[in-house]
Amino acid sequence: LSISTDLKKIKGEPKKHAKWLIPLAFILIAMSASIYLRTMPQRLPIANDWAENSIYNFYRGQLQNQVSQQYPNLPQQNMDALVEKEWQKYQKENKDTINQQSEMLAKQYTETFKDENGTLYLLGIDPYYFYRQTYYVLHNGYPGTSIRDGVIYDDYRLAPLGREGEWNFHEWFGALWHKFMNLFGDFPIMYTFFFVGTIFSALTVIPGFFIGRRLTKNNAGGFFVAFLLAVTAFFVSRTTGESSDTDVYAVFFPVLITWLFLESMYAEKKKWKFAWMAAAGFASGLFAFAWTGWWYIPVFIIATMLFHLAYLAATHWKTIKNAVKSPVLTEPLSLLGIFALSVGVFVSLFASFHEFTRVILGPLQFQSLKAASPSAWPNIKTTVAELNVVSMSNVINQLGGKLLFALALAGIALYIFKKNKEGKRELYIAFFMALWLAASLYATTKGVRFILQATPVFSIALGTFLGLSWDYASHWISRELKFNFTVTKALVFVLLALLLIQPAKDGYSQAFHSAPSMNDAWYNTLSKIRNEAPQNIVITSWWDFGHW
């Protein structure tokens, strides 16, 4: 009897704690996927493919020569078939030798992407600028080489004149993270700095999960949004290939701010509504400190709040005199004021008041993104690869393909018709997502890099569709077909999760092919230039190259 009672207690424990165990499990799965993909360059599995192809091509080339000498007049098609036959035979007879040679060559390839201490070089070009700024912060206490009349200067930018240095969230966090990591060992800056993008990519799935759960009212929707954020190919490409650049903040902060905004709109008590909205303003201030294009999310939220107020006024038109004095309008108006005020305060605090004015000027400045100042010649903005324009079909393919894009649009459309528990439509959510997606797609007409701005809202919209579909289908099948509800939920979840396979494969492919653009050949060449070229011929900003 006591054993039976104990077993019942054990079985009951998971159900008792399911409210937090299931969300935790879903978040950990998404975070694990995010971390696994973004740390793949540290393992460089692509080197195994390079080695294998090199070995195979070498031996097949030898066989090709032998067959050509033996049968010089053999037609090409027959020769290819004979070479393939001989290669299969040779591969089978010398399998161990070929594998050993491939492993040795893969190791050699891998080593060319690491410095003399075995630390992987940073993957992109721009990350080296932020790496250098982080180095300054750690060694000088500020992001520069000197202080002139109280102003921080980087004497190696625009050398020999130098240029003003400035604090940035990326270098500040990079230095803080380096100090934290070295509490547990002795790690070089280049090693610790690599993981900054990995950290914030993984953290992105947490607010992503809560956005999905909030919009769909279920954990499945939260998981779908979180997992899509973790594996979406373009986001992966910008946080592995440019792992130590600021691109990760262009996804992390918008997702975080969106979650805080939604929590404010859904909170029941006024104090929590105001607190969540003020937190969204605080996060906007950090966003301004982290990334120059921060302004668009606050603009979308302000536009959404204005739309929401207009919708409420329209639906209460007959009683507008009473509505103006009631919480129906005063509460969202107060939330709008709190958000605008908190954005102004925190952006001015973390960046500057001039930066805050970009909430108004940002959209106008974006129109002339590629325009150069009259004194700038040549206009290098027209040659930046990130600002190359791609077709809309290419953008849709980058986001996941026509099917998933259509489902994401359906996720937005569902919120036009969906009613909450009070029987009211929450059109502001559909407006917010539609505005974000439309503006992001328009931004891609200015450059391919702006696909990154579309990935968060695409993941949210698609995850929302999947979460709402899971809820509706599970209830309908269980009710109409009399299936067990728990089993039905599990089966429907698995079926919908099949749609995640292609995004996961695309994200994996991006991570698998990511490798540093820096290698030993570059390092040795630049070192030779620095050490042997006369100083009056070459002025280099790679002054700290020896510290790498």
C-alpha positions as CSV (number, residue, x, y, z in Angstrom):
1,L,0.0,0.0,0.0
2,S,2.8,2.4,0.9
3,I,4.7,1.5,-2.3
4,S,1.6,2.1,-4.3
5,T,1.1,5.5,-2.6
6,D,4.7,6.5,-3.2
7,L,4.4,5.6,-6.9
8,K,1.3,7.7,-7.2
9,K,3.2,10.6,-5.7
10,I,6.1,10.1,-8.1
11,K,3.7,10.0,-11.1
12,G,1.9,13.1,-9.8
13,E,5.1,15.2,-9.4
14,P,5.6,16.0,-13.1
15,K,1.9,17.0,-13.4
16,K,2.2,19.2,-10.4
17,H,5.2,21.0,-11.8
18,A,4.2,20.9,-15.5
19,K,3.4,24.6,-15.4
20,W,7.1,25.5,-15.2
21,L,8.8,22.2,-16.3
22,I,7.3,22.3,-19.9
23,P,8.2,25.9,-20.6
24,L,11.7,25.3,-19.2
25,A,12.2,22.2,-21.3
26,F,11.0,24.0,-24.5
27,I,13.3,27.0,-23.8
28,L,16.3,24.7,-23.1
29,I,15.7,22.8,-26.3
30,A,15.6,26.0,-28.3
31,M,18.7,27.5,-26.5
32,S,20.6,24.2,-27.1
33,A,19.9,24.4,-30.8
34,S,21.0,28.0,-30.9
35,I,24.2,27.4,-29.0
36,Y,25.0,24.3,-31.0
37,L,24.7,26.1,-34.3
38,R,26.6,29.2,-33.3
39,T,29.5,27.4,-31.8
40,M,29.9,25.1,-34.8
41,P,32.8,27.2,-36.2
42,Q,34.8,26.3,-33.1
43,R,34.6,22.7,-34.2
44,L,35.0,23.4,-38.0
45,P,33.3,20.2,-39.3
46,I,33.5,21.7,-42.8
47,A,37.2,20.9,-42.6
48,N,36.4,17.2,-42.8
49,D,34.6,17.8,-46.1
50,W,37.4,19.8,-47.5
51,A,39.9,17.1,-46.5
52,E,37.8,14.3,-47.8
53,N,37.2,16.0,-51.2
54,S,40.9,16.8,-51.5
55,I,41.9,13.2,-50.9
56,Y,39.2,11.8,-53.2
57,N,40.1,14.2,-56.0
58,F,43.8,13.3,-55.6
59,Y,43.3,9.6,-56.0
60,R,40.6,9.9,-58.6
61,G,43.0,12.2,-60.6
62,Q,45.6,9.5,-60.5
63,L,43.2,6.9,-61.6
64,Q,42.0,9.2,-64.4
65,N,45.6,9.5,-65.7
66,Q,46.1,5.8,-65.6
67,V,42.9,5.0,-67.5
68,S,43.7,7.8,-70.1
69,Q,47.2,6.3,-70.7
70,Q,45.8,2.8,-70.9
71,Y,42.8,3.6,-73.1
72,P,43.6,6.9,-74.9
73,N,40.8,6.6,-77.4
74,L,38.1,5.6,-75.0
75,P,35.0,7.9,-75.2
76,Q,34.6,10.2,-72.2
77,Q,31.4,8.7,-70.9
78,N,33.0,5.2,-70.9
79,M,36.2,6.6,-69.3
80,D,34.2,8.2,-66.5
81,A,32.4,4.9,-65.8
82,L,35.7,3.0,-65.7
83,V,37.3,5.6,-63.4
84,E,34.4,5.4,-61.1
85,K,34.6,1.6,-61.0
86,E,38.3,1.6,-60.3
87,W,37.8,4.3,-57.6
88,Q,35.2,2.3,-55.8
89,K,37.5,-0.7,-55.8
90,Y,40.5,1.3,-54.6
91,Q,38.4,3.0,-51.9
92,K,37.2,-0.3,-50.6
93,E,40.7,-1.8,-50.5
94,N,42.4,1.2,-48.9
95,K,39.6,2.5,-46.7
96,D,41.7,2.8,-43.5
97,T,44.5,4.6,-45.3
98,I,42.2,7.1,-46.9
99,N,40.4,7.8,-43.6
100,Q,43.7,8.4,-41.8
101,Q,44.9,10.8,-44.5
102,S,41.6,12.6,-44.5
103,E,41.7,13.0,-40.7
104,M,45.3,14.3,-40.8
105,L,44.5,16.8,-43.6
106,A,41.3,18.0,-41.8
107,K,43.5,18.7,-38.8
108,Q,45.9,20.7,-40.9
109,Y,43.1,22.7,-42.4
110,T,41.7,23.4,-39.0
111,E,45.0,24.6,-37.6
112,T,45.4,27.2,-40.4
113,F,42.4,29.0,-38.9
114,K,43.9,29.2,-35.4
115,D,46.7,31.3,-34.0
116,E,49.9,29.9,-32.4
117,N,48.0,29.4,-29.1
118,G,45.3,27.3,-30.8
119,T,42.6,30.1,-30.6
120,L,40.2,30.3,-33.5
121,Y,40.5,33.6,-35.5
122,L,37.4,35.8,-35.5
123,L,35.2,34.9,-38.4
124,G,34.3,38.3,-40.0
125,I,36.0,41.5,-40.8
126,D,34.0,44.0,-38.7
127,P,34.4,42.0,-35.5
128,Y,38.1,42.8,-35.4
129,Y,37.2,46.5,-34.9
130,F,35.0,45.7,-31.9
131,Y,37.7,43.2,-30.7
132,R,40.2,46.0,-30.7
133,Q,37.8,48.3,-28.9
134,T,37.3,45.6,-26.3
135,Y,41.1,45.3,-26.0
136,Y,41.3,49.0,-25.3
137,V,38.6,48.8,-22.6
138,L,40.4,46.0,-20.8
139,H,43.9,47.5,-21.0
140,N,43.2,51.3,-20.9
141,G,39.9,51.4,-19.1
142,Y,38.2,53.2,-22.1
143,P,37.6,52.5,-25.8
144,G,40.6,54.3,-27.2
145,T,44.3,54.8,-27.1
146,S,44.5,58.3,-25.5
147,I,42.5,61.1,-24.0
148,R,42.8,64.6,-25.5
149,D,41.2,67.5,-23.6
150,G,38.9,65.0,-21.9
151,V,37.9,63.4,-25.1
152,I,38.6,59.7,-25.8
153,Y,40.6,59.2,-29.0
154,D,41.6,56.2,-31.1
155,D,44.9,57.3,-32.6
156,Y,44.9,54.4,-35.1
157,R,41.6,55.2,-36.8
158,L,42.1,57.6,-39.7
159,A,45.8,57.5,-38.8
160,P,47.8,59.6,-38.3
161,L,45.0,62.1,-37.3
162,G,43.1,59.7,-35.1
163,R,39.3,59.8,-34.4
164,E,37.1,60.2,-31.4
165,G,36.4,56.9,-29.6
166,E,33.0,56.2,-28.1
167,W,31.5,53.7,-25.7
168,N,29.3,51.0,-27.1
169,F,27.4,48.2,-25.5
170,H,29.2,45.6,-27.5
171,E,32.7,46.4,-26.3
172,W,31.5,47.1,-22.8
173,F,29.8,43.7,-22.6
174,G,32.8,42.0,-24.3
175,A,35.1,43.3,-21.7
176,L,32.8,42.3,-18.9
177,W,32.3,38.9,-20.3
178,H,36.1,38.4,-20.7
179,K,36.6,39.3,-17.0
180,F,33.9,36.9,-16.0
181,M,35.3,34.0,-18.1
182,N,38.8,34.5,-16.7
183,L,37.5,33.9,-13.2
184,F,37.5,30.3,-14.3
185,G,40.6,30.1,-16.3
186,D,43.1,32.0,-18.5
187,F,41.3,32.7,-21.8
188,P,42.6,35.1,-24.5
189,I,40.3,38.0,-25.5
190,M,39.8,36.5,-29.0
191,Y,38.4,33.3,-27.5
192,T,35.9,35.0,-25.1
193,F,34.9,37.6,-27.6
194,F,33.8,35.0,-30.1
195,F,31.0,33.9,-27.7
196,V,29.3,37.3,-27.3
197,G,27.0,36.6,-30.4
198,T,26.3,33.1,-29.1
199,I,25.2,34.4,-25.7
200,F,22.7,36.9,-27.0
201,S,21.4,34.6,-29.7
202,A,20.6,32.0,-27.0
203,L,19.1,34.7,-24.8
204,T,16.8,35.8,-27.6
205,V,14.8,32.6,-27.5
206,I,13.6,33.3,-23.9
207,P,11.5,36.5,-24.7
208,G,10.7,34.8,-28.0
209,F,9.1,31.9,-26.1
210,F,7.1,34.2,-23.9
211,I,5.9,36.2,-26.9
212,G,4.7,33.0,-28.6
213,R,3.0,31.7,-25.4
214,R,1.3,35.1,-24.8
215,L,0.0,35.3,-28.4
216,T,-1.2,31.7,-28.6
217,K,-2.1,31.1,-25.0
218,N,-0.1,27.8,-25.1
219,N,3.4,26.5,-24.6
220,A,3.5,25.0,-28.1
221,G,3.3,28.4,-29.7
222,G,6.1,29.6,-27.4
223,F,8.3,26.7,-28.5
224,F,7.6,27.3,-32.2
225,V,8.6,30.9,-32.0
226,A,11.7,30.2,-29.8
227,F,12.9,27.4,-32.0
228,L,12.4,29.4,-35.2
229,L,14.5,32.3,-33.7
230,A,17.2,29.8,-32.8
231,V,17.6,28.2,-36.3
232,T,16.4,30.8,-38.9
233,A,19.2,30.7,-41.5
234,F,19.8,34.4,-42.0
235,F,20.0,35.0,-38.2
236,V,22.4,32.1,-37.9
237,S,24.6,33.4,-40.7
238,R,24.9,36.8,-39.0
239,T,25.7,35.4,-35.6
240,T,28.2,32.7,-36.7
241,G,29.9,34.3,-39.7
242,E,29.8,37.7,-37.9
243,S,29.7,36.2,-34.4
244,S,31.4,39.1,-32.7
245,D,29.6,41.9,-34.6
246,T,26.6,43.9,-33.4
247,D,24.1,42.2,-35.7
248,V,22.9,40.0,-32.9
249,Y,21.4,43.0,-31.1
250,A,19.2,43.8,-34.1
251,V,17.3,40.6,-33.2
252,F,17.7,40.3,-29.5
253,F,16.6,43.8,-28.4
254,P,13.5,44.0,-30.8
255,V,12.3,40.6,-29.5
256,L,12.9,41.7,-25.9
257,I,11.2,45.0,-26.4
258,T,8.2,43.4,-28.1
259,W,7.8,41.0,-25.2
260,L,7.8,43.8,-22.7
261,F,5.4,45.8,-24.8
262,L,3.0,42.8,-25.0
263,E,3.2,42.1,-21.3
264,S,2.3,45.7,-20.6
265,M,-0.8,45.4,-22.9
266,Y,-1.9,42.2,-21.3
267,A,-1.2,43.0,-17.6
268,E,-4.3,43.3,-15.5
269,K,-3.1,45.7,-12.8
270,K,-2.3,49.2,-13.8
271,K,1.0,49.3,-11.9
272,W,2.3,46.3,-13.8
273,K,1.1,47.8,-17.1
274,F,3.2,50.9,-16.4
275,A,6.1,48.9,-15.1
276,W,6.3,46.7,-18.2
277,M,6.0,49.7,-20.5
278,A,8.8,51.5,-18.7
279,A,10.9,48.4,-18.9
280,A,10.3,48.4,-22.7
281,G,11.6,52.0,-22.7
282,F,14.6,51.0,-20.7
283,A,15.4,48.2,-23.2
284,S,15.0,50.7,-26.0
285,G,17.7,52.8,-24.3
286,L,20.0,49.8,-24.2
287,F,19.2,49.1,-27.8
288,A,20.3,52.6,-28.8
289,F,23.6,52.0,-26.9
290,A,24.1,48.8,-28.7
291,W,23.1,49.4,-32.3
292,T,22.7,52.5,-34.5
293,G,19.4,51.3,-36.2
294,W,17.6,51.0,-32.9
295,W,14.8,53.5,-33.6
296,Y,12.5,51.4,-35.7
297,I,11.0,49.2,-32.9
298,P,10.0,52.2,-30.7
299,V,8.5,53.8,-33.8
300,F,6.5,50.7,-34.5
301,I,5.2,50.5,-30.9
302,I,4.2,54.2,-30.9
303,A,2.4,53.8,-34.3
304,T,0.7,50.7,-32.9
305,M,-0.4,52.5,-29.8
306,L,-1.8,55.3,-31.9
307,F,-3.6,52.8,-34.1
308,H,-5.0,51.1,-31.0
309,L,-6.3,54.4,-29.6
310,A,-7.9,55.2,-33.0
311,Y,-9.6,51.8,-33.0
312,L,-10.9,52.2,-29.5
313,A,-12.2,55.7,-30.3
314,A,-13.9,54.3,-33.4
315,T,-15.5,51.4,-31.6
316,H,-16.7,53.7,-28.7
317,W,-17.8,56.5,-31.0
318,K,-21.3,56.6,-29.8
319,T,-20.2,57.1,-26.2
320,I,-17.0,59.0,-27.0
321,K,-17.6,61.7,-24.4
322,N,-17.7,59.1,-21.6
323,A,-14.9,57.0,-23.1
324,V,-12.5,59.9,-23.1
325,K,-12.8,60.1,-19.3
326,S,-12.8,56.3,-18.8
327,P,-9.9,53.8,-18.6
328,V,-10.9,52.6,-22.1
329,L,-8.9,55.5,-23.6
330,T,-7.0,57.1,-20.7
331,E,-5.1,53.9,-19.9
332,P,-3.6,53.2,-23.4
333,L,-3.0,56.9,-23.7
334,S,-1.0,56.8,-20.4
335,L,0.9,53.8,-21.6
336,L,1.8,55.6,-24.8
337,G,3.0,58.6,-22.7
338,I,5.0,56.4,-20.4
339,F,6.7,54.6,-23.3
340,A,7.6,57.8,-25.1
341,L,8.9,59.4,-21.9
342,S,10.9,56.3,-20.9
343,V,12.4,56.0,-24.3
344,G,13.4,59.6,-24.3
345,V,15.0,59.4,-20.8
346,F,16.9,56.1,-21.3
347,V,18.0,56.8,-24.9
348,S,19.3,60.2,-23.8
349,L,21.0,58.6,-20.8
350,F,22.6,55.6,-22.5
351,A,23.3,57.4,-25.8
352,S,22.4,61.1,-26.3
353,F,19.4,63.3,-26.7
354,H,20.4,63.7,-30.4
355,E,20.1,60.0,-30.7
356,F,16.6,60.1,-29.3
357,T,15.5,62.5,-32.1
358,R,16.0,59.6,-34.5
359,V,12.6,58.3,-33.4
360,I,11.4,61.1,-35.7
361,L,14.3,61.5,-38.1
362,G,15.3,57.9,-38.5
363,P,12.6,57.0,-41.1
364,L,13.6,60.1,-43.1
365,Q,17.3,59.3,-42.9
366,F,16.8,55.7,-43.9
367,Q,15.4,56.9,-47.3
368,S,18.8,58.3,-48.1
369,L,20.8,55.4,-46.7
370,K,23.0,55.0,-49.9
371,A,23.4,58.7,-50.6
372,A,26.8,60.1,-49.9
373,S,27.6,63.5,-48.6
374,P,28.7,66.0,-51.3
375,S,32.3,65.8,-50.1
376,A,32.4,62.0,-50.1
377,W,34.1,60.6,-53.2
378,P,33.8,57.9,-54.3
379,N,30.5,56.8,-52.8
380,I,31.6,53.6,-51.1
381,K,28.1,52.9,-49.9
382,T,27.2,51.7,-53.4
383,T,30.0,49.0,-53.2
384,V,29.1,47.6,-49.8
385,A,28.0,44.0,-50.3
386,E,25.5,44.2,-47.4
387,L,23.7,47.0,-49.3
388,N,23.3,45.0,-52.5
389,V,19.6,44.7,-53.4
390,V,18.0,41.3,-54.0
391,S,14.7,40.3,-55.4
392,M,11.6,39.8,-53.2
393,S,11.5,36.1,-54.2
394,N,15.1,35.8,-53.0
395,V,14.2,37.5,-49.7
396,I,11.3,35.1,-49.2
397,N,13.5,32.1,-49.9
398,Q,16.0,33.5,-47.3
399,L,13.3,33.6,-44.8
400,G,12.2,30.0,-45.3
401,G,10.4,29.7,-48.6
402,K,7.0,30.5,-50.0
403,L,5.0,28.0,-47.9
404,L,6.4,29.2,-44.5
405,F,6.1,32.8,-45.6
406,A,2.4,32.3,-46.5
407,L,1.8,30.6,-43.1
408,A,3.5,33.6,-41.4
409,L,1.1,35.9,-43.2
410,A,-1.7,33.7,-42.1
411,G,-0.5,34.0,-38.5
412,I,-0.9,37.8,-38.8
413,A,-4.3,37.5,-40.5
414,L,-5.6,35.2,-37.8
415,Y,-5.2,38.0,-35.3
416,I,-7.6,40.2,-37.4
417,F,-10.4,37.7,-36.7
418,K,-9.3,36.1,-33.4
419,K,-11.2,37.3,-30.3
420,N,-9.9,37.2,-26.7
421,K,-11.7,35.7,-23.7
422,E,-13.8,38.9,-23.5
423,G,-15.0,38.5,-27.0
424,K,-12.9,41.5,-28.3
425,R,-10.5,41.6,-31.2
426,E,-6.9,42.6,-30.6
427,L,-6.3,44.2,-33.9
428,Y,-3.3,46.1,-32.6
429,I,-1.3,42.9,-32.5
430,A,-2.0,42.2,-36.2
431,F,-1.2,45.8,-37.0
432,F,2.1,45.7,-35.1
433,M,3.3,42.5,-36.9
434,A,2.1,43.6,-40.3
435,L,3.8,47.0,-39.9
436,W,7.0,45.4,-38.8
437,L,7.0,42.8,-41.6
438,A,6.1,45.3,-44.3
439,A,8.7,47.8,-43.2
440,S,11.4,45.1,-43.0
441,L,10.5,43.9,-46.5
442,Y,10.7,47.4,-47.8
443,A,14.1,47.8,-46.0
444,T,15.4,44.9,-48.1
445,T,15.1,47.2,-51.1
446,K,17.9,49.2,-49.6
447,G,20.2,46.2,-48.9
448,V,20.2,42.4,-48.4
449,R,21.4,42.8,-44.8
450,F,17.9,44.1,-43.7
451,I,16.5,40.6,-44.1
452,L,17.8,40.3,-40.6
453,Q,15.2,42.8,-39.4
454,A,12.5,40.6,-40.9
455,T,13.6,37.4,-39.2
456,P,12.2,38.2,-35.7
457,V,8.7,39.1,-36.9
458,F,8.7,36.3,-39.4
459,S,9.5,33.8,-36.6
460,I,6.9,35.4,-34.3
461,A,4.2,35.3,-37.0
462,L,4.9,31.8,-38.2
463,G,5.2,30.5,-34.6
464,T,1.9,32.2,-33.8
465,F,0.2,30.4,-36.7
466,L,1.6,27.0,-35.7
467,G,0.7,27.6,-32.0
468,L,-2.9,28.6,-32.8
469,S,-3.2,25.8,-35.3
470,W,-2.0,23.3,-32.7
471,D,-4.6,24.5,-30.2
472,Y,-7.5,24.5,-32.7
473,A,-6.6,21.2,-34.3
474,S,-6.1,19.4,-31.0
475,H,-9.4,20.5,-29.6
476,W,-11.3,19.8,-32.9
477,I,-9.8,16.3,-33.5
478,S,-10.3,15.3,-29.9
479,R,-13.9,16.6,-29.8
480,E,-15.1,15.5,-33.2
481,L,-13.2,12.2,-33.6
482,K,-13.3,11.3,-29.9
483,F,-9.6,10.8,-29.6
484,N,-7.7,11.0,-26.3
485,F,-6.9,14.7,-25.9
486,T,-3.4,14.2,-24.5
487,V,-2.4,11.8,-27.4
488,T,-4.0,14.2,-29.9
489,K,-2.0,17.2,-28.7
490,A,1.2,15.2,-28.9
491,L,0.5,13.9,-32.5
492,V,-0.6,17.3,-33.8
493,F,2.5,18.9,-32.2
494,V,4.7,16.4,-34.0
495,L,3.0,16.9,-37.3
496,L,3.4,20.7,-37.1
497,A,6.9,20.4,-35.9
498,L,7.7,18.7,-39.2
499,L,7.5,22.2,-40.7
500,L,10.5,23.2,-38.6
501,I,12.8,20.6,-40.3
502,Q,13.6,22.8,-43.3
503,P,14.4,25.9,-41.3
504,A,16.6,23.8,-39.0
505,K,18.4,22.3,-42.0
506,D,19.0,25.7,-43.5
507,G,20.3,27.0,-40.2
508,Y,22.6,24.0,-39.9
509,S,23.9,24.5,-43.4
510,Q,24.8,28.1,-42.7
511,A,26.6,27.2,-39.5
512,F,28.3,24.2,-41.1
513,H,29.9,26.3,-43.8
514,S,31.0,29.1,-41.5
515,A,34.7,29.5,-41.2
516,P,37.0,32.4,-40.4
517,S,38.0,34.8,-43.2
518,M,41.3,35.2,-41.4
519,N,43.9,32.4,-41.6
520,D,47.6,31.9,-41.1
521,A,48.4,33.0,-44.6
522,W,46.7,36.4,-43.9
523,Y,48.3,36.6,-40.5
524,N,51.8,36.0,-41.8
525,T,51.4,38.3,-44.7
526,L,50.1,41.2,-42.6
527,S,52.8,40.6,-40.0
528,K,55.4,40.8,-42.7
529,I,54.0,44.1,-44.0
530,R,53.9,45.5,-40.4
531,N,57.5,44.3,-39.6
532,E,59.3,44.9,-42.8
533,A,57.5,47.8,-44.7
534,P,59.0,51.3,-44.0
535,Q,56.8,53.2,-41.6
536,N,56.4,56.2,-43.9
537,I,54.9,53.9,-46.6
538,V,52.3,52.0,-44.8
539,I,50.2,53.4,-41.9
540,T,48.3,50.5,-40.4
541,S,45.5,50.3,-37.9
542,W,46.5,46.7,-37.2
543,W,48.8,47.9,-34.5
544,D,47.8,45.3,-32.0
545,F,48.1,42.5,-34.5
546,G,50.8,40.9,-32.3
547,H,48.3,40.7,-29.5
548,W,46.0,38.4,-31.4
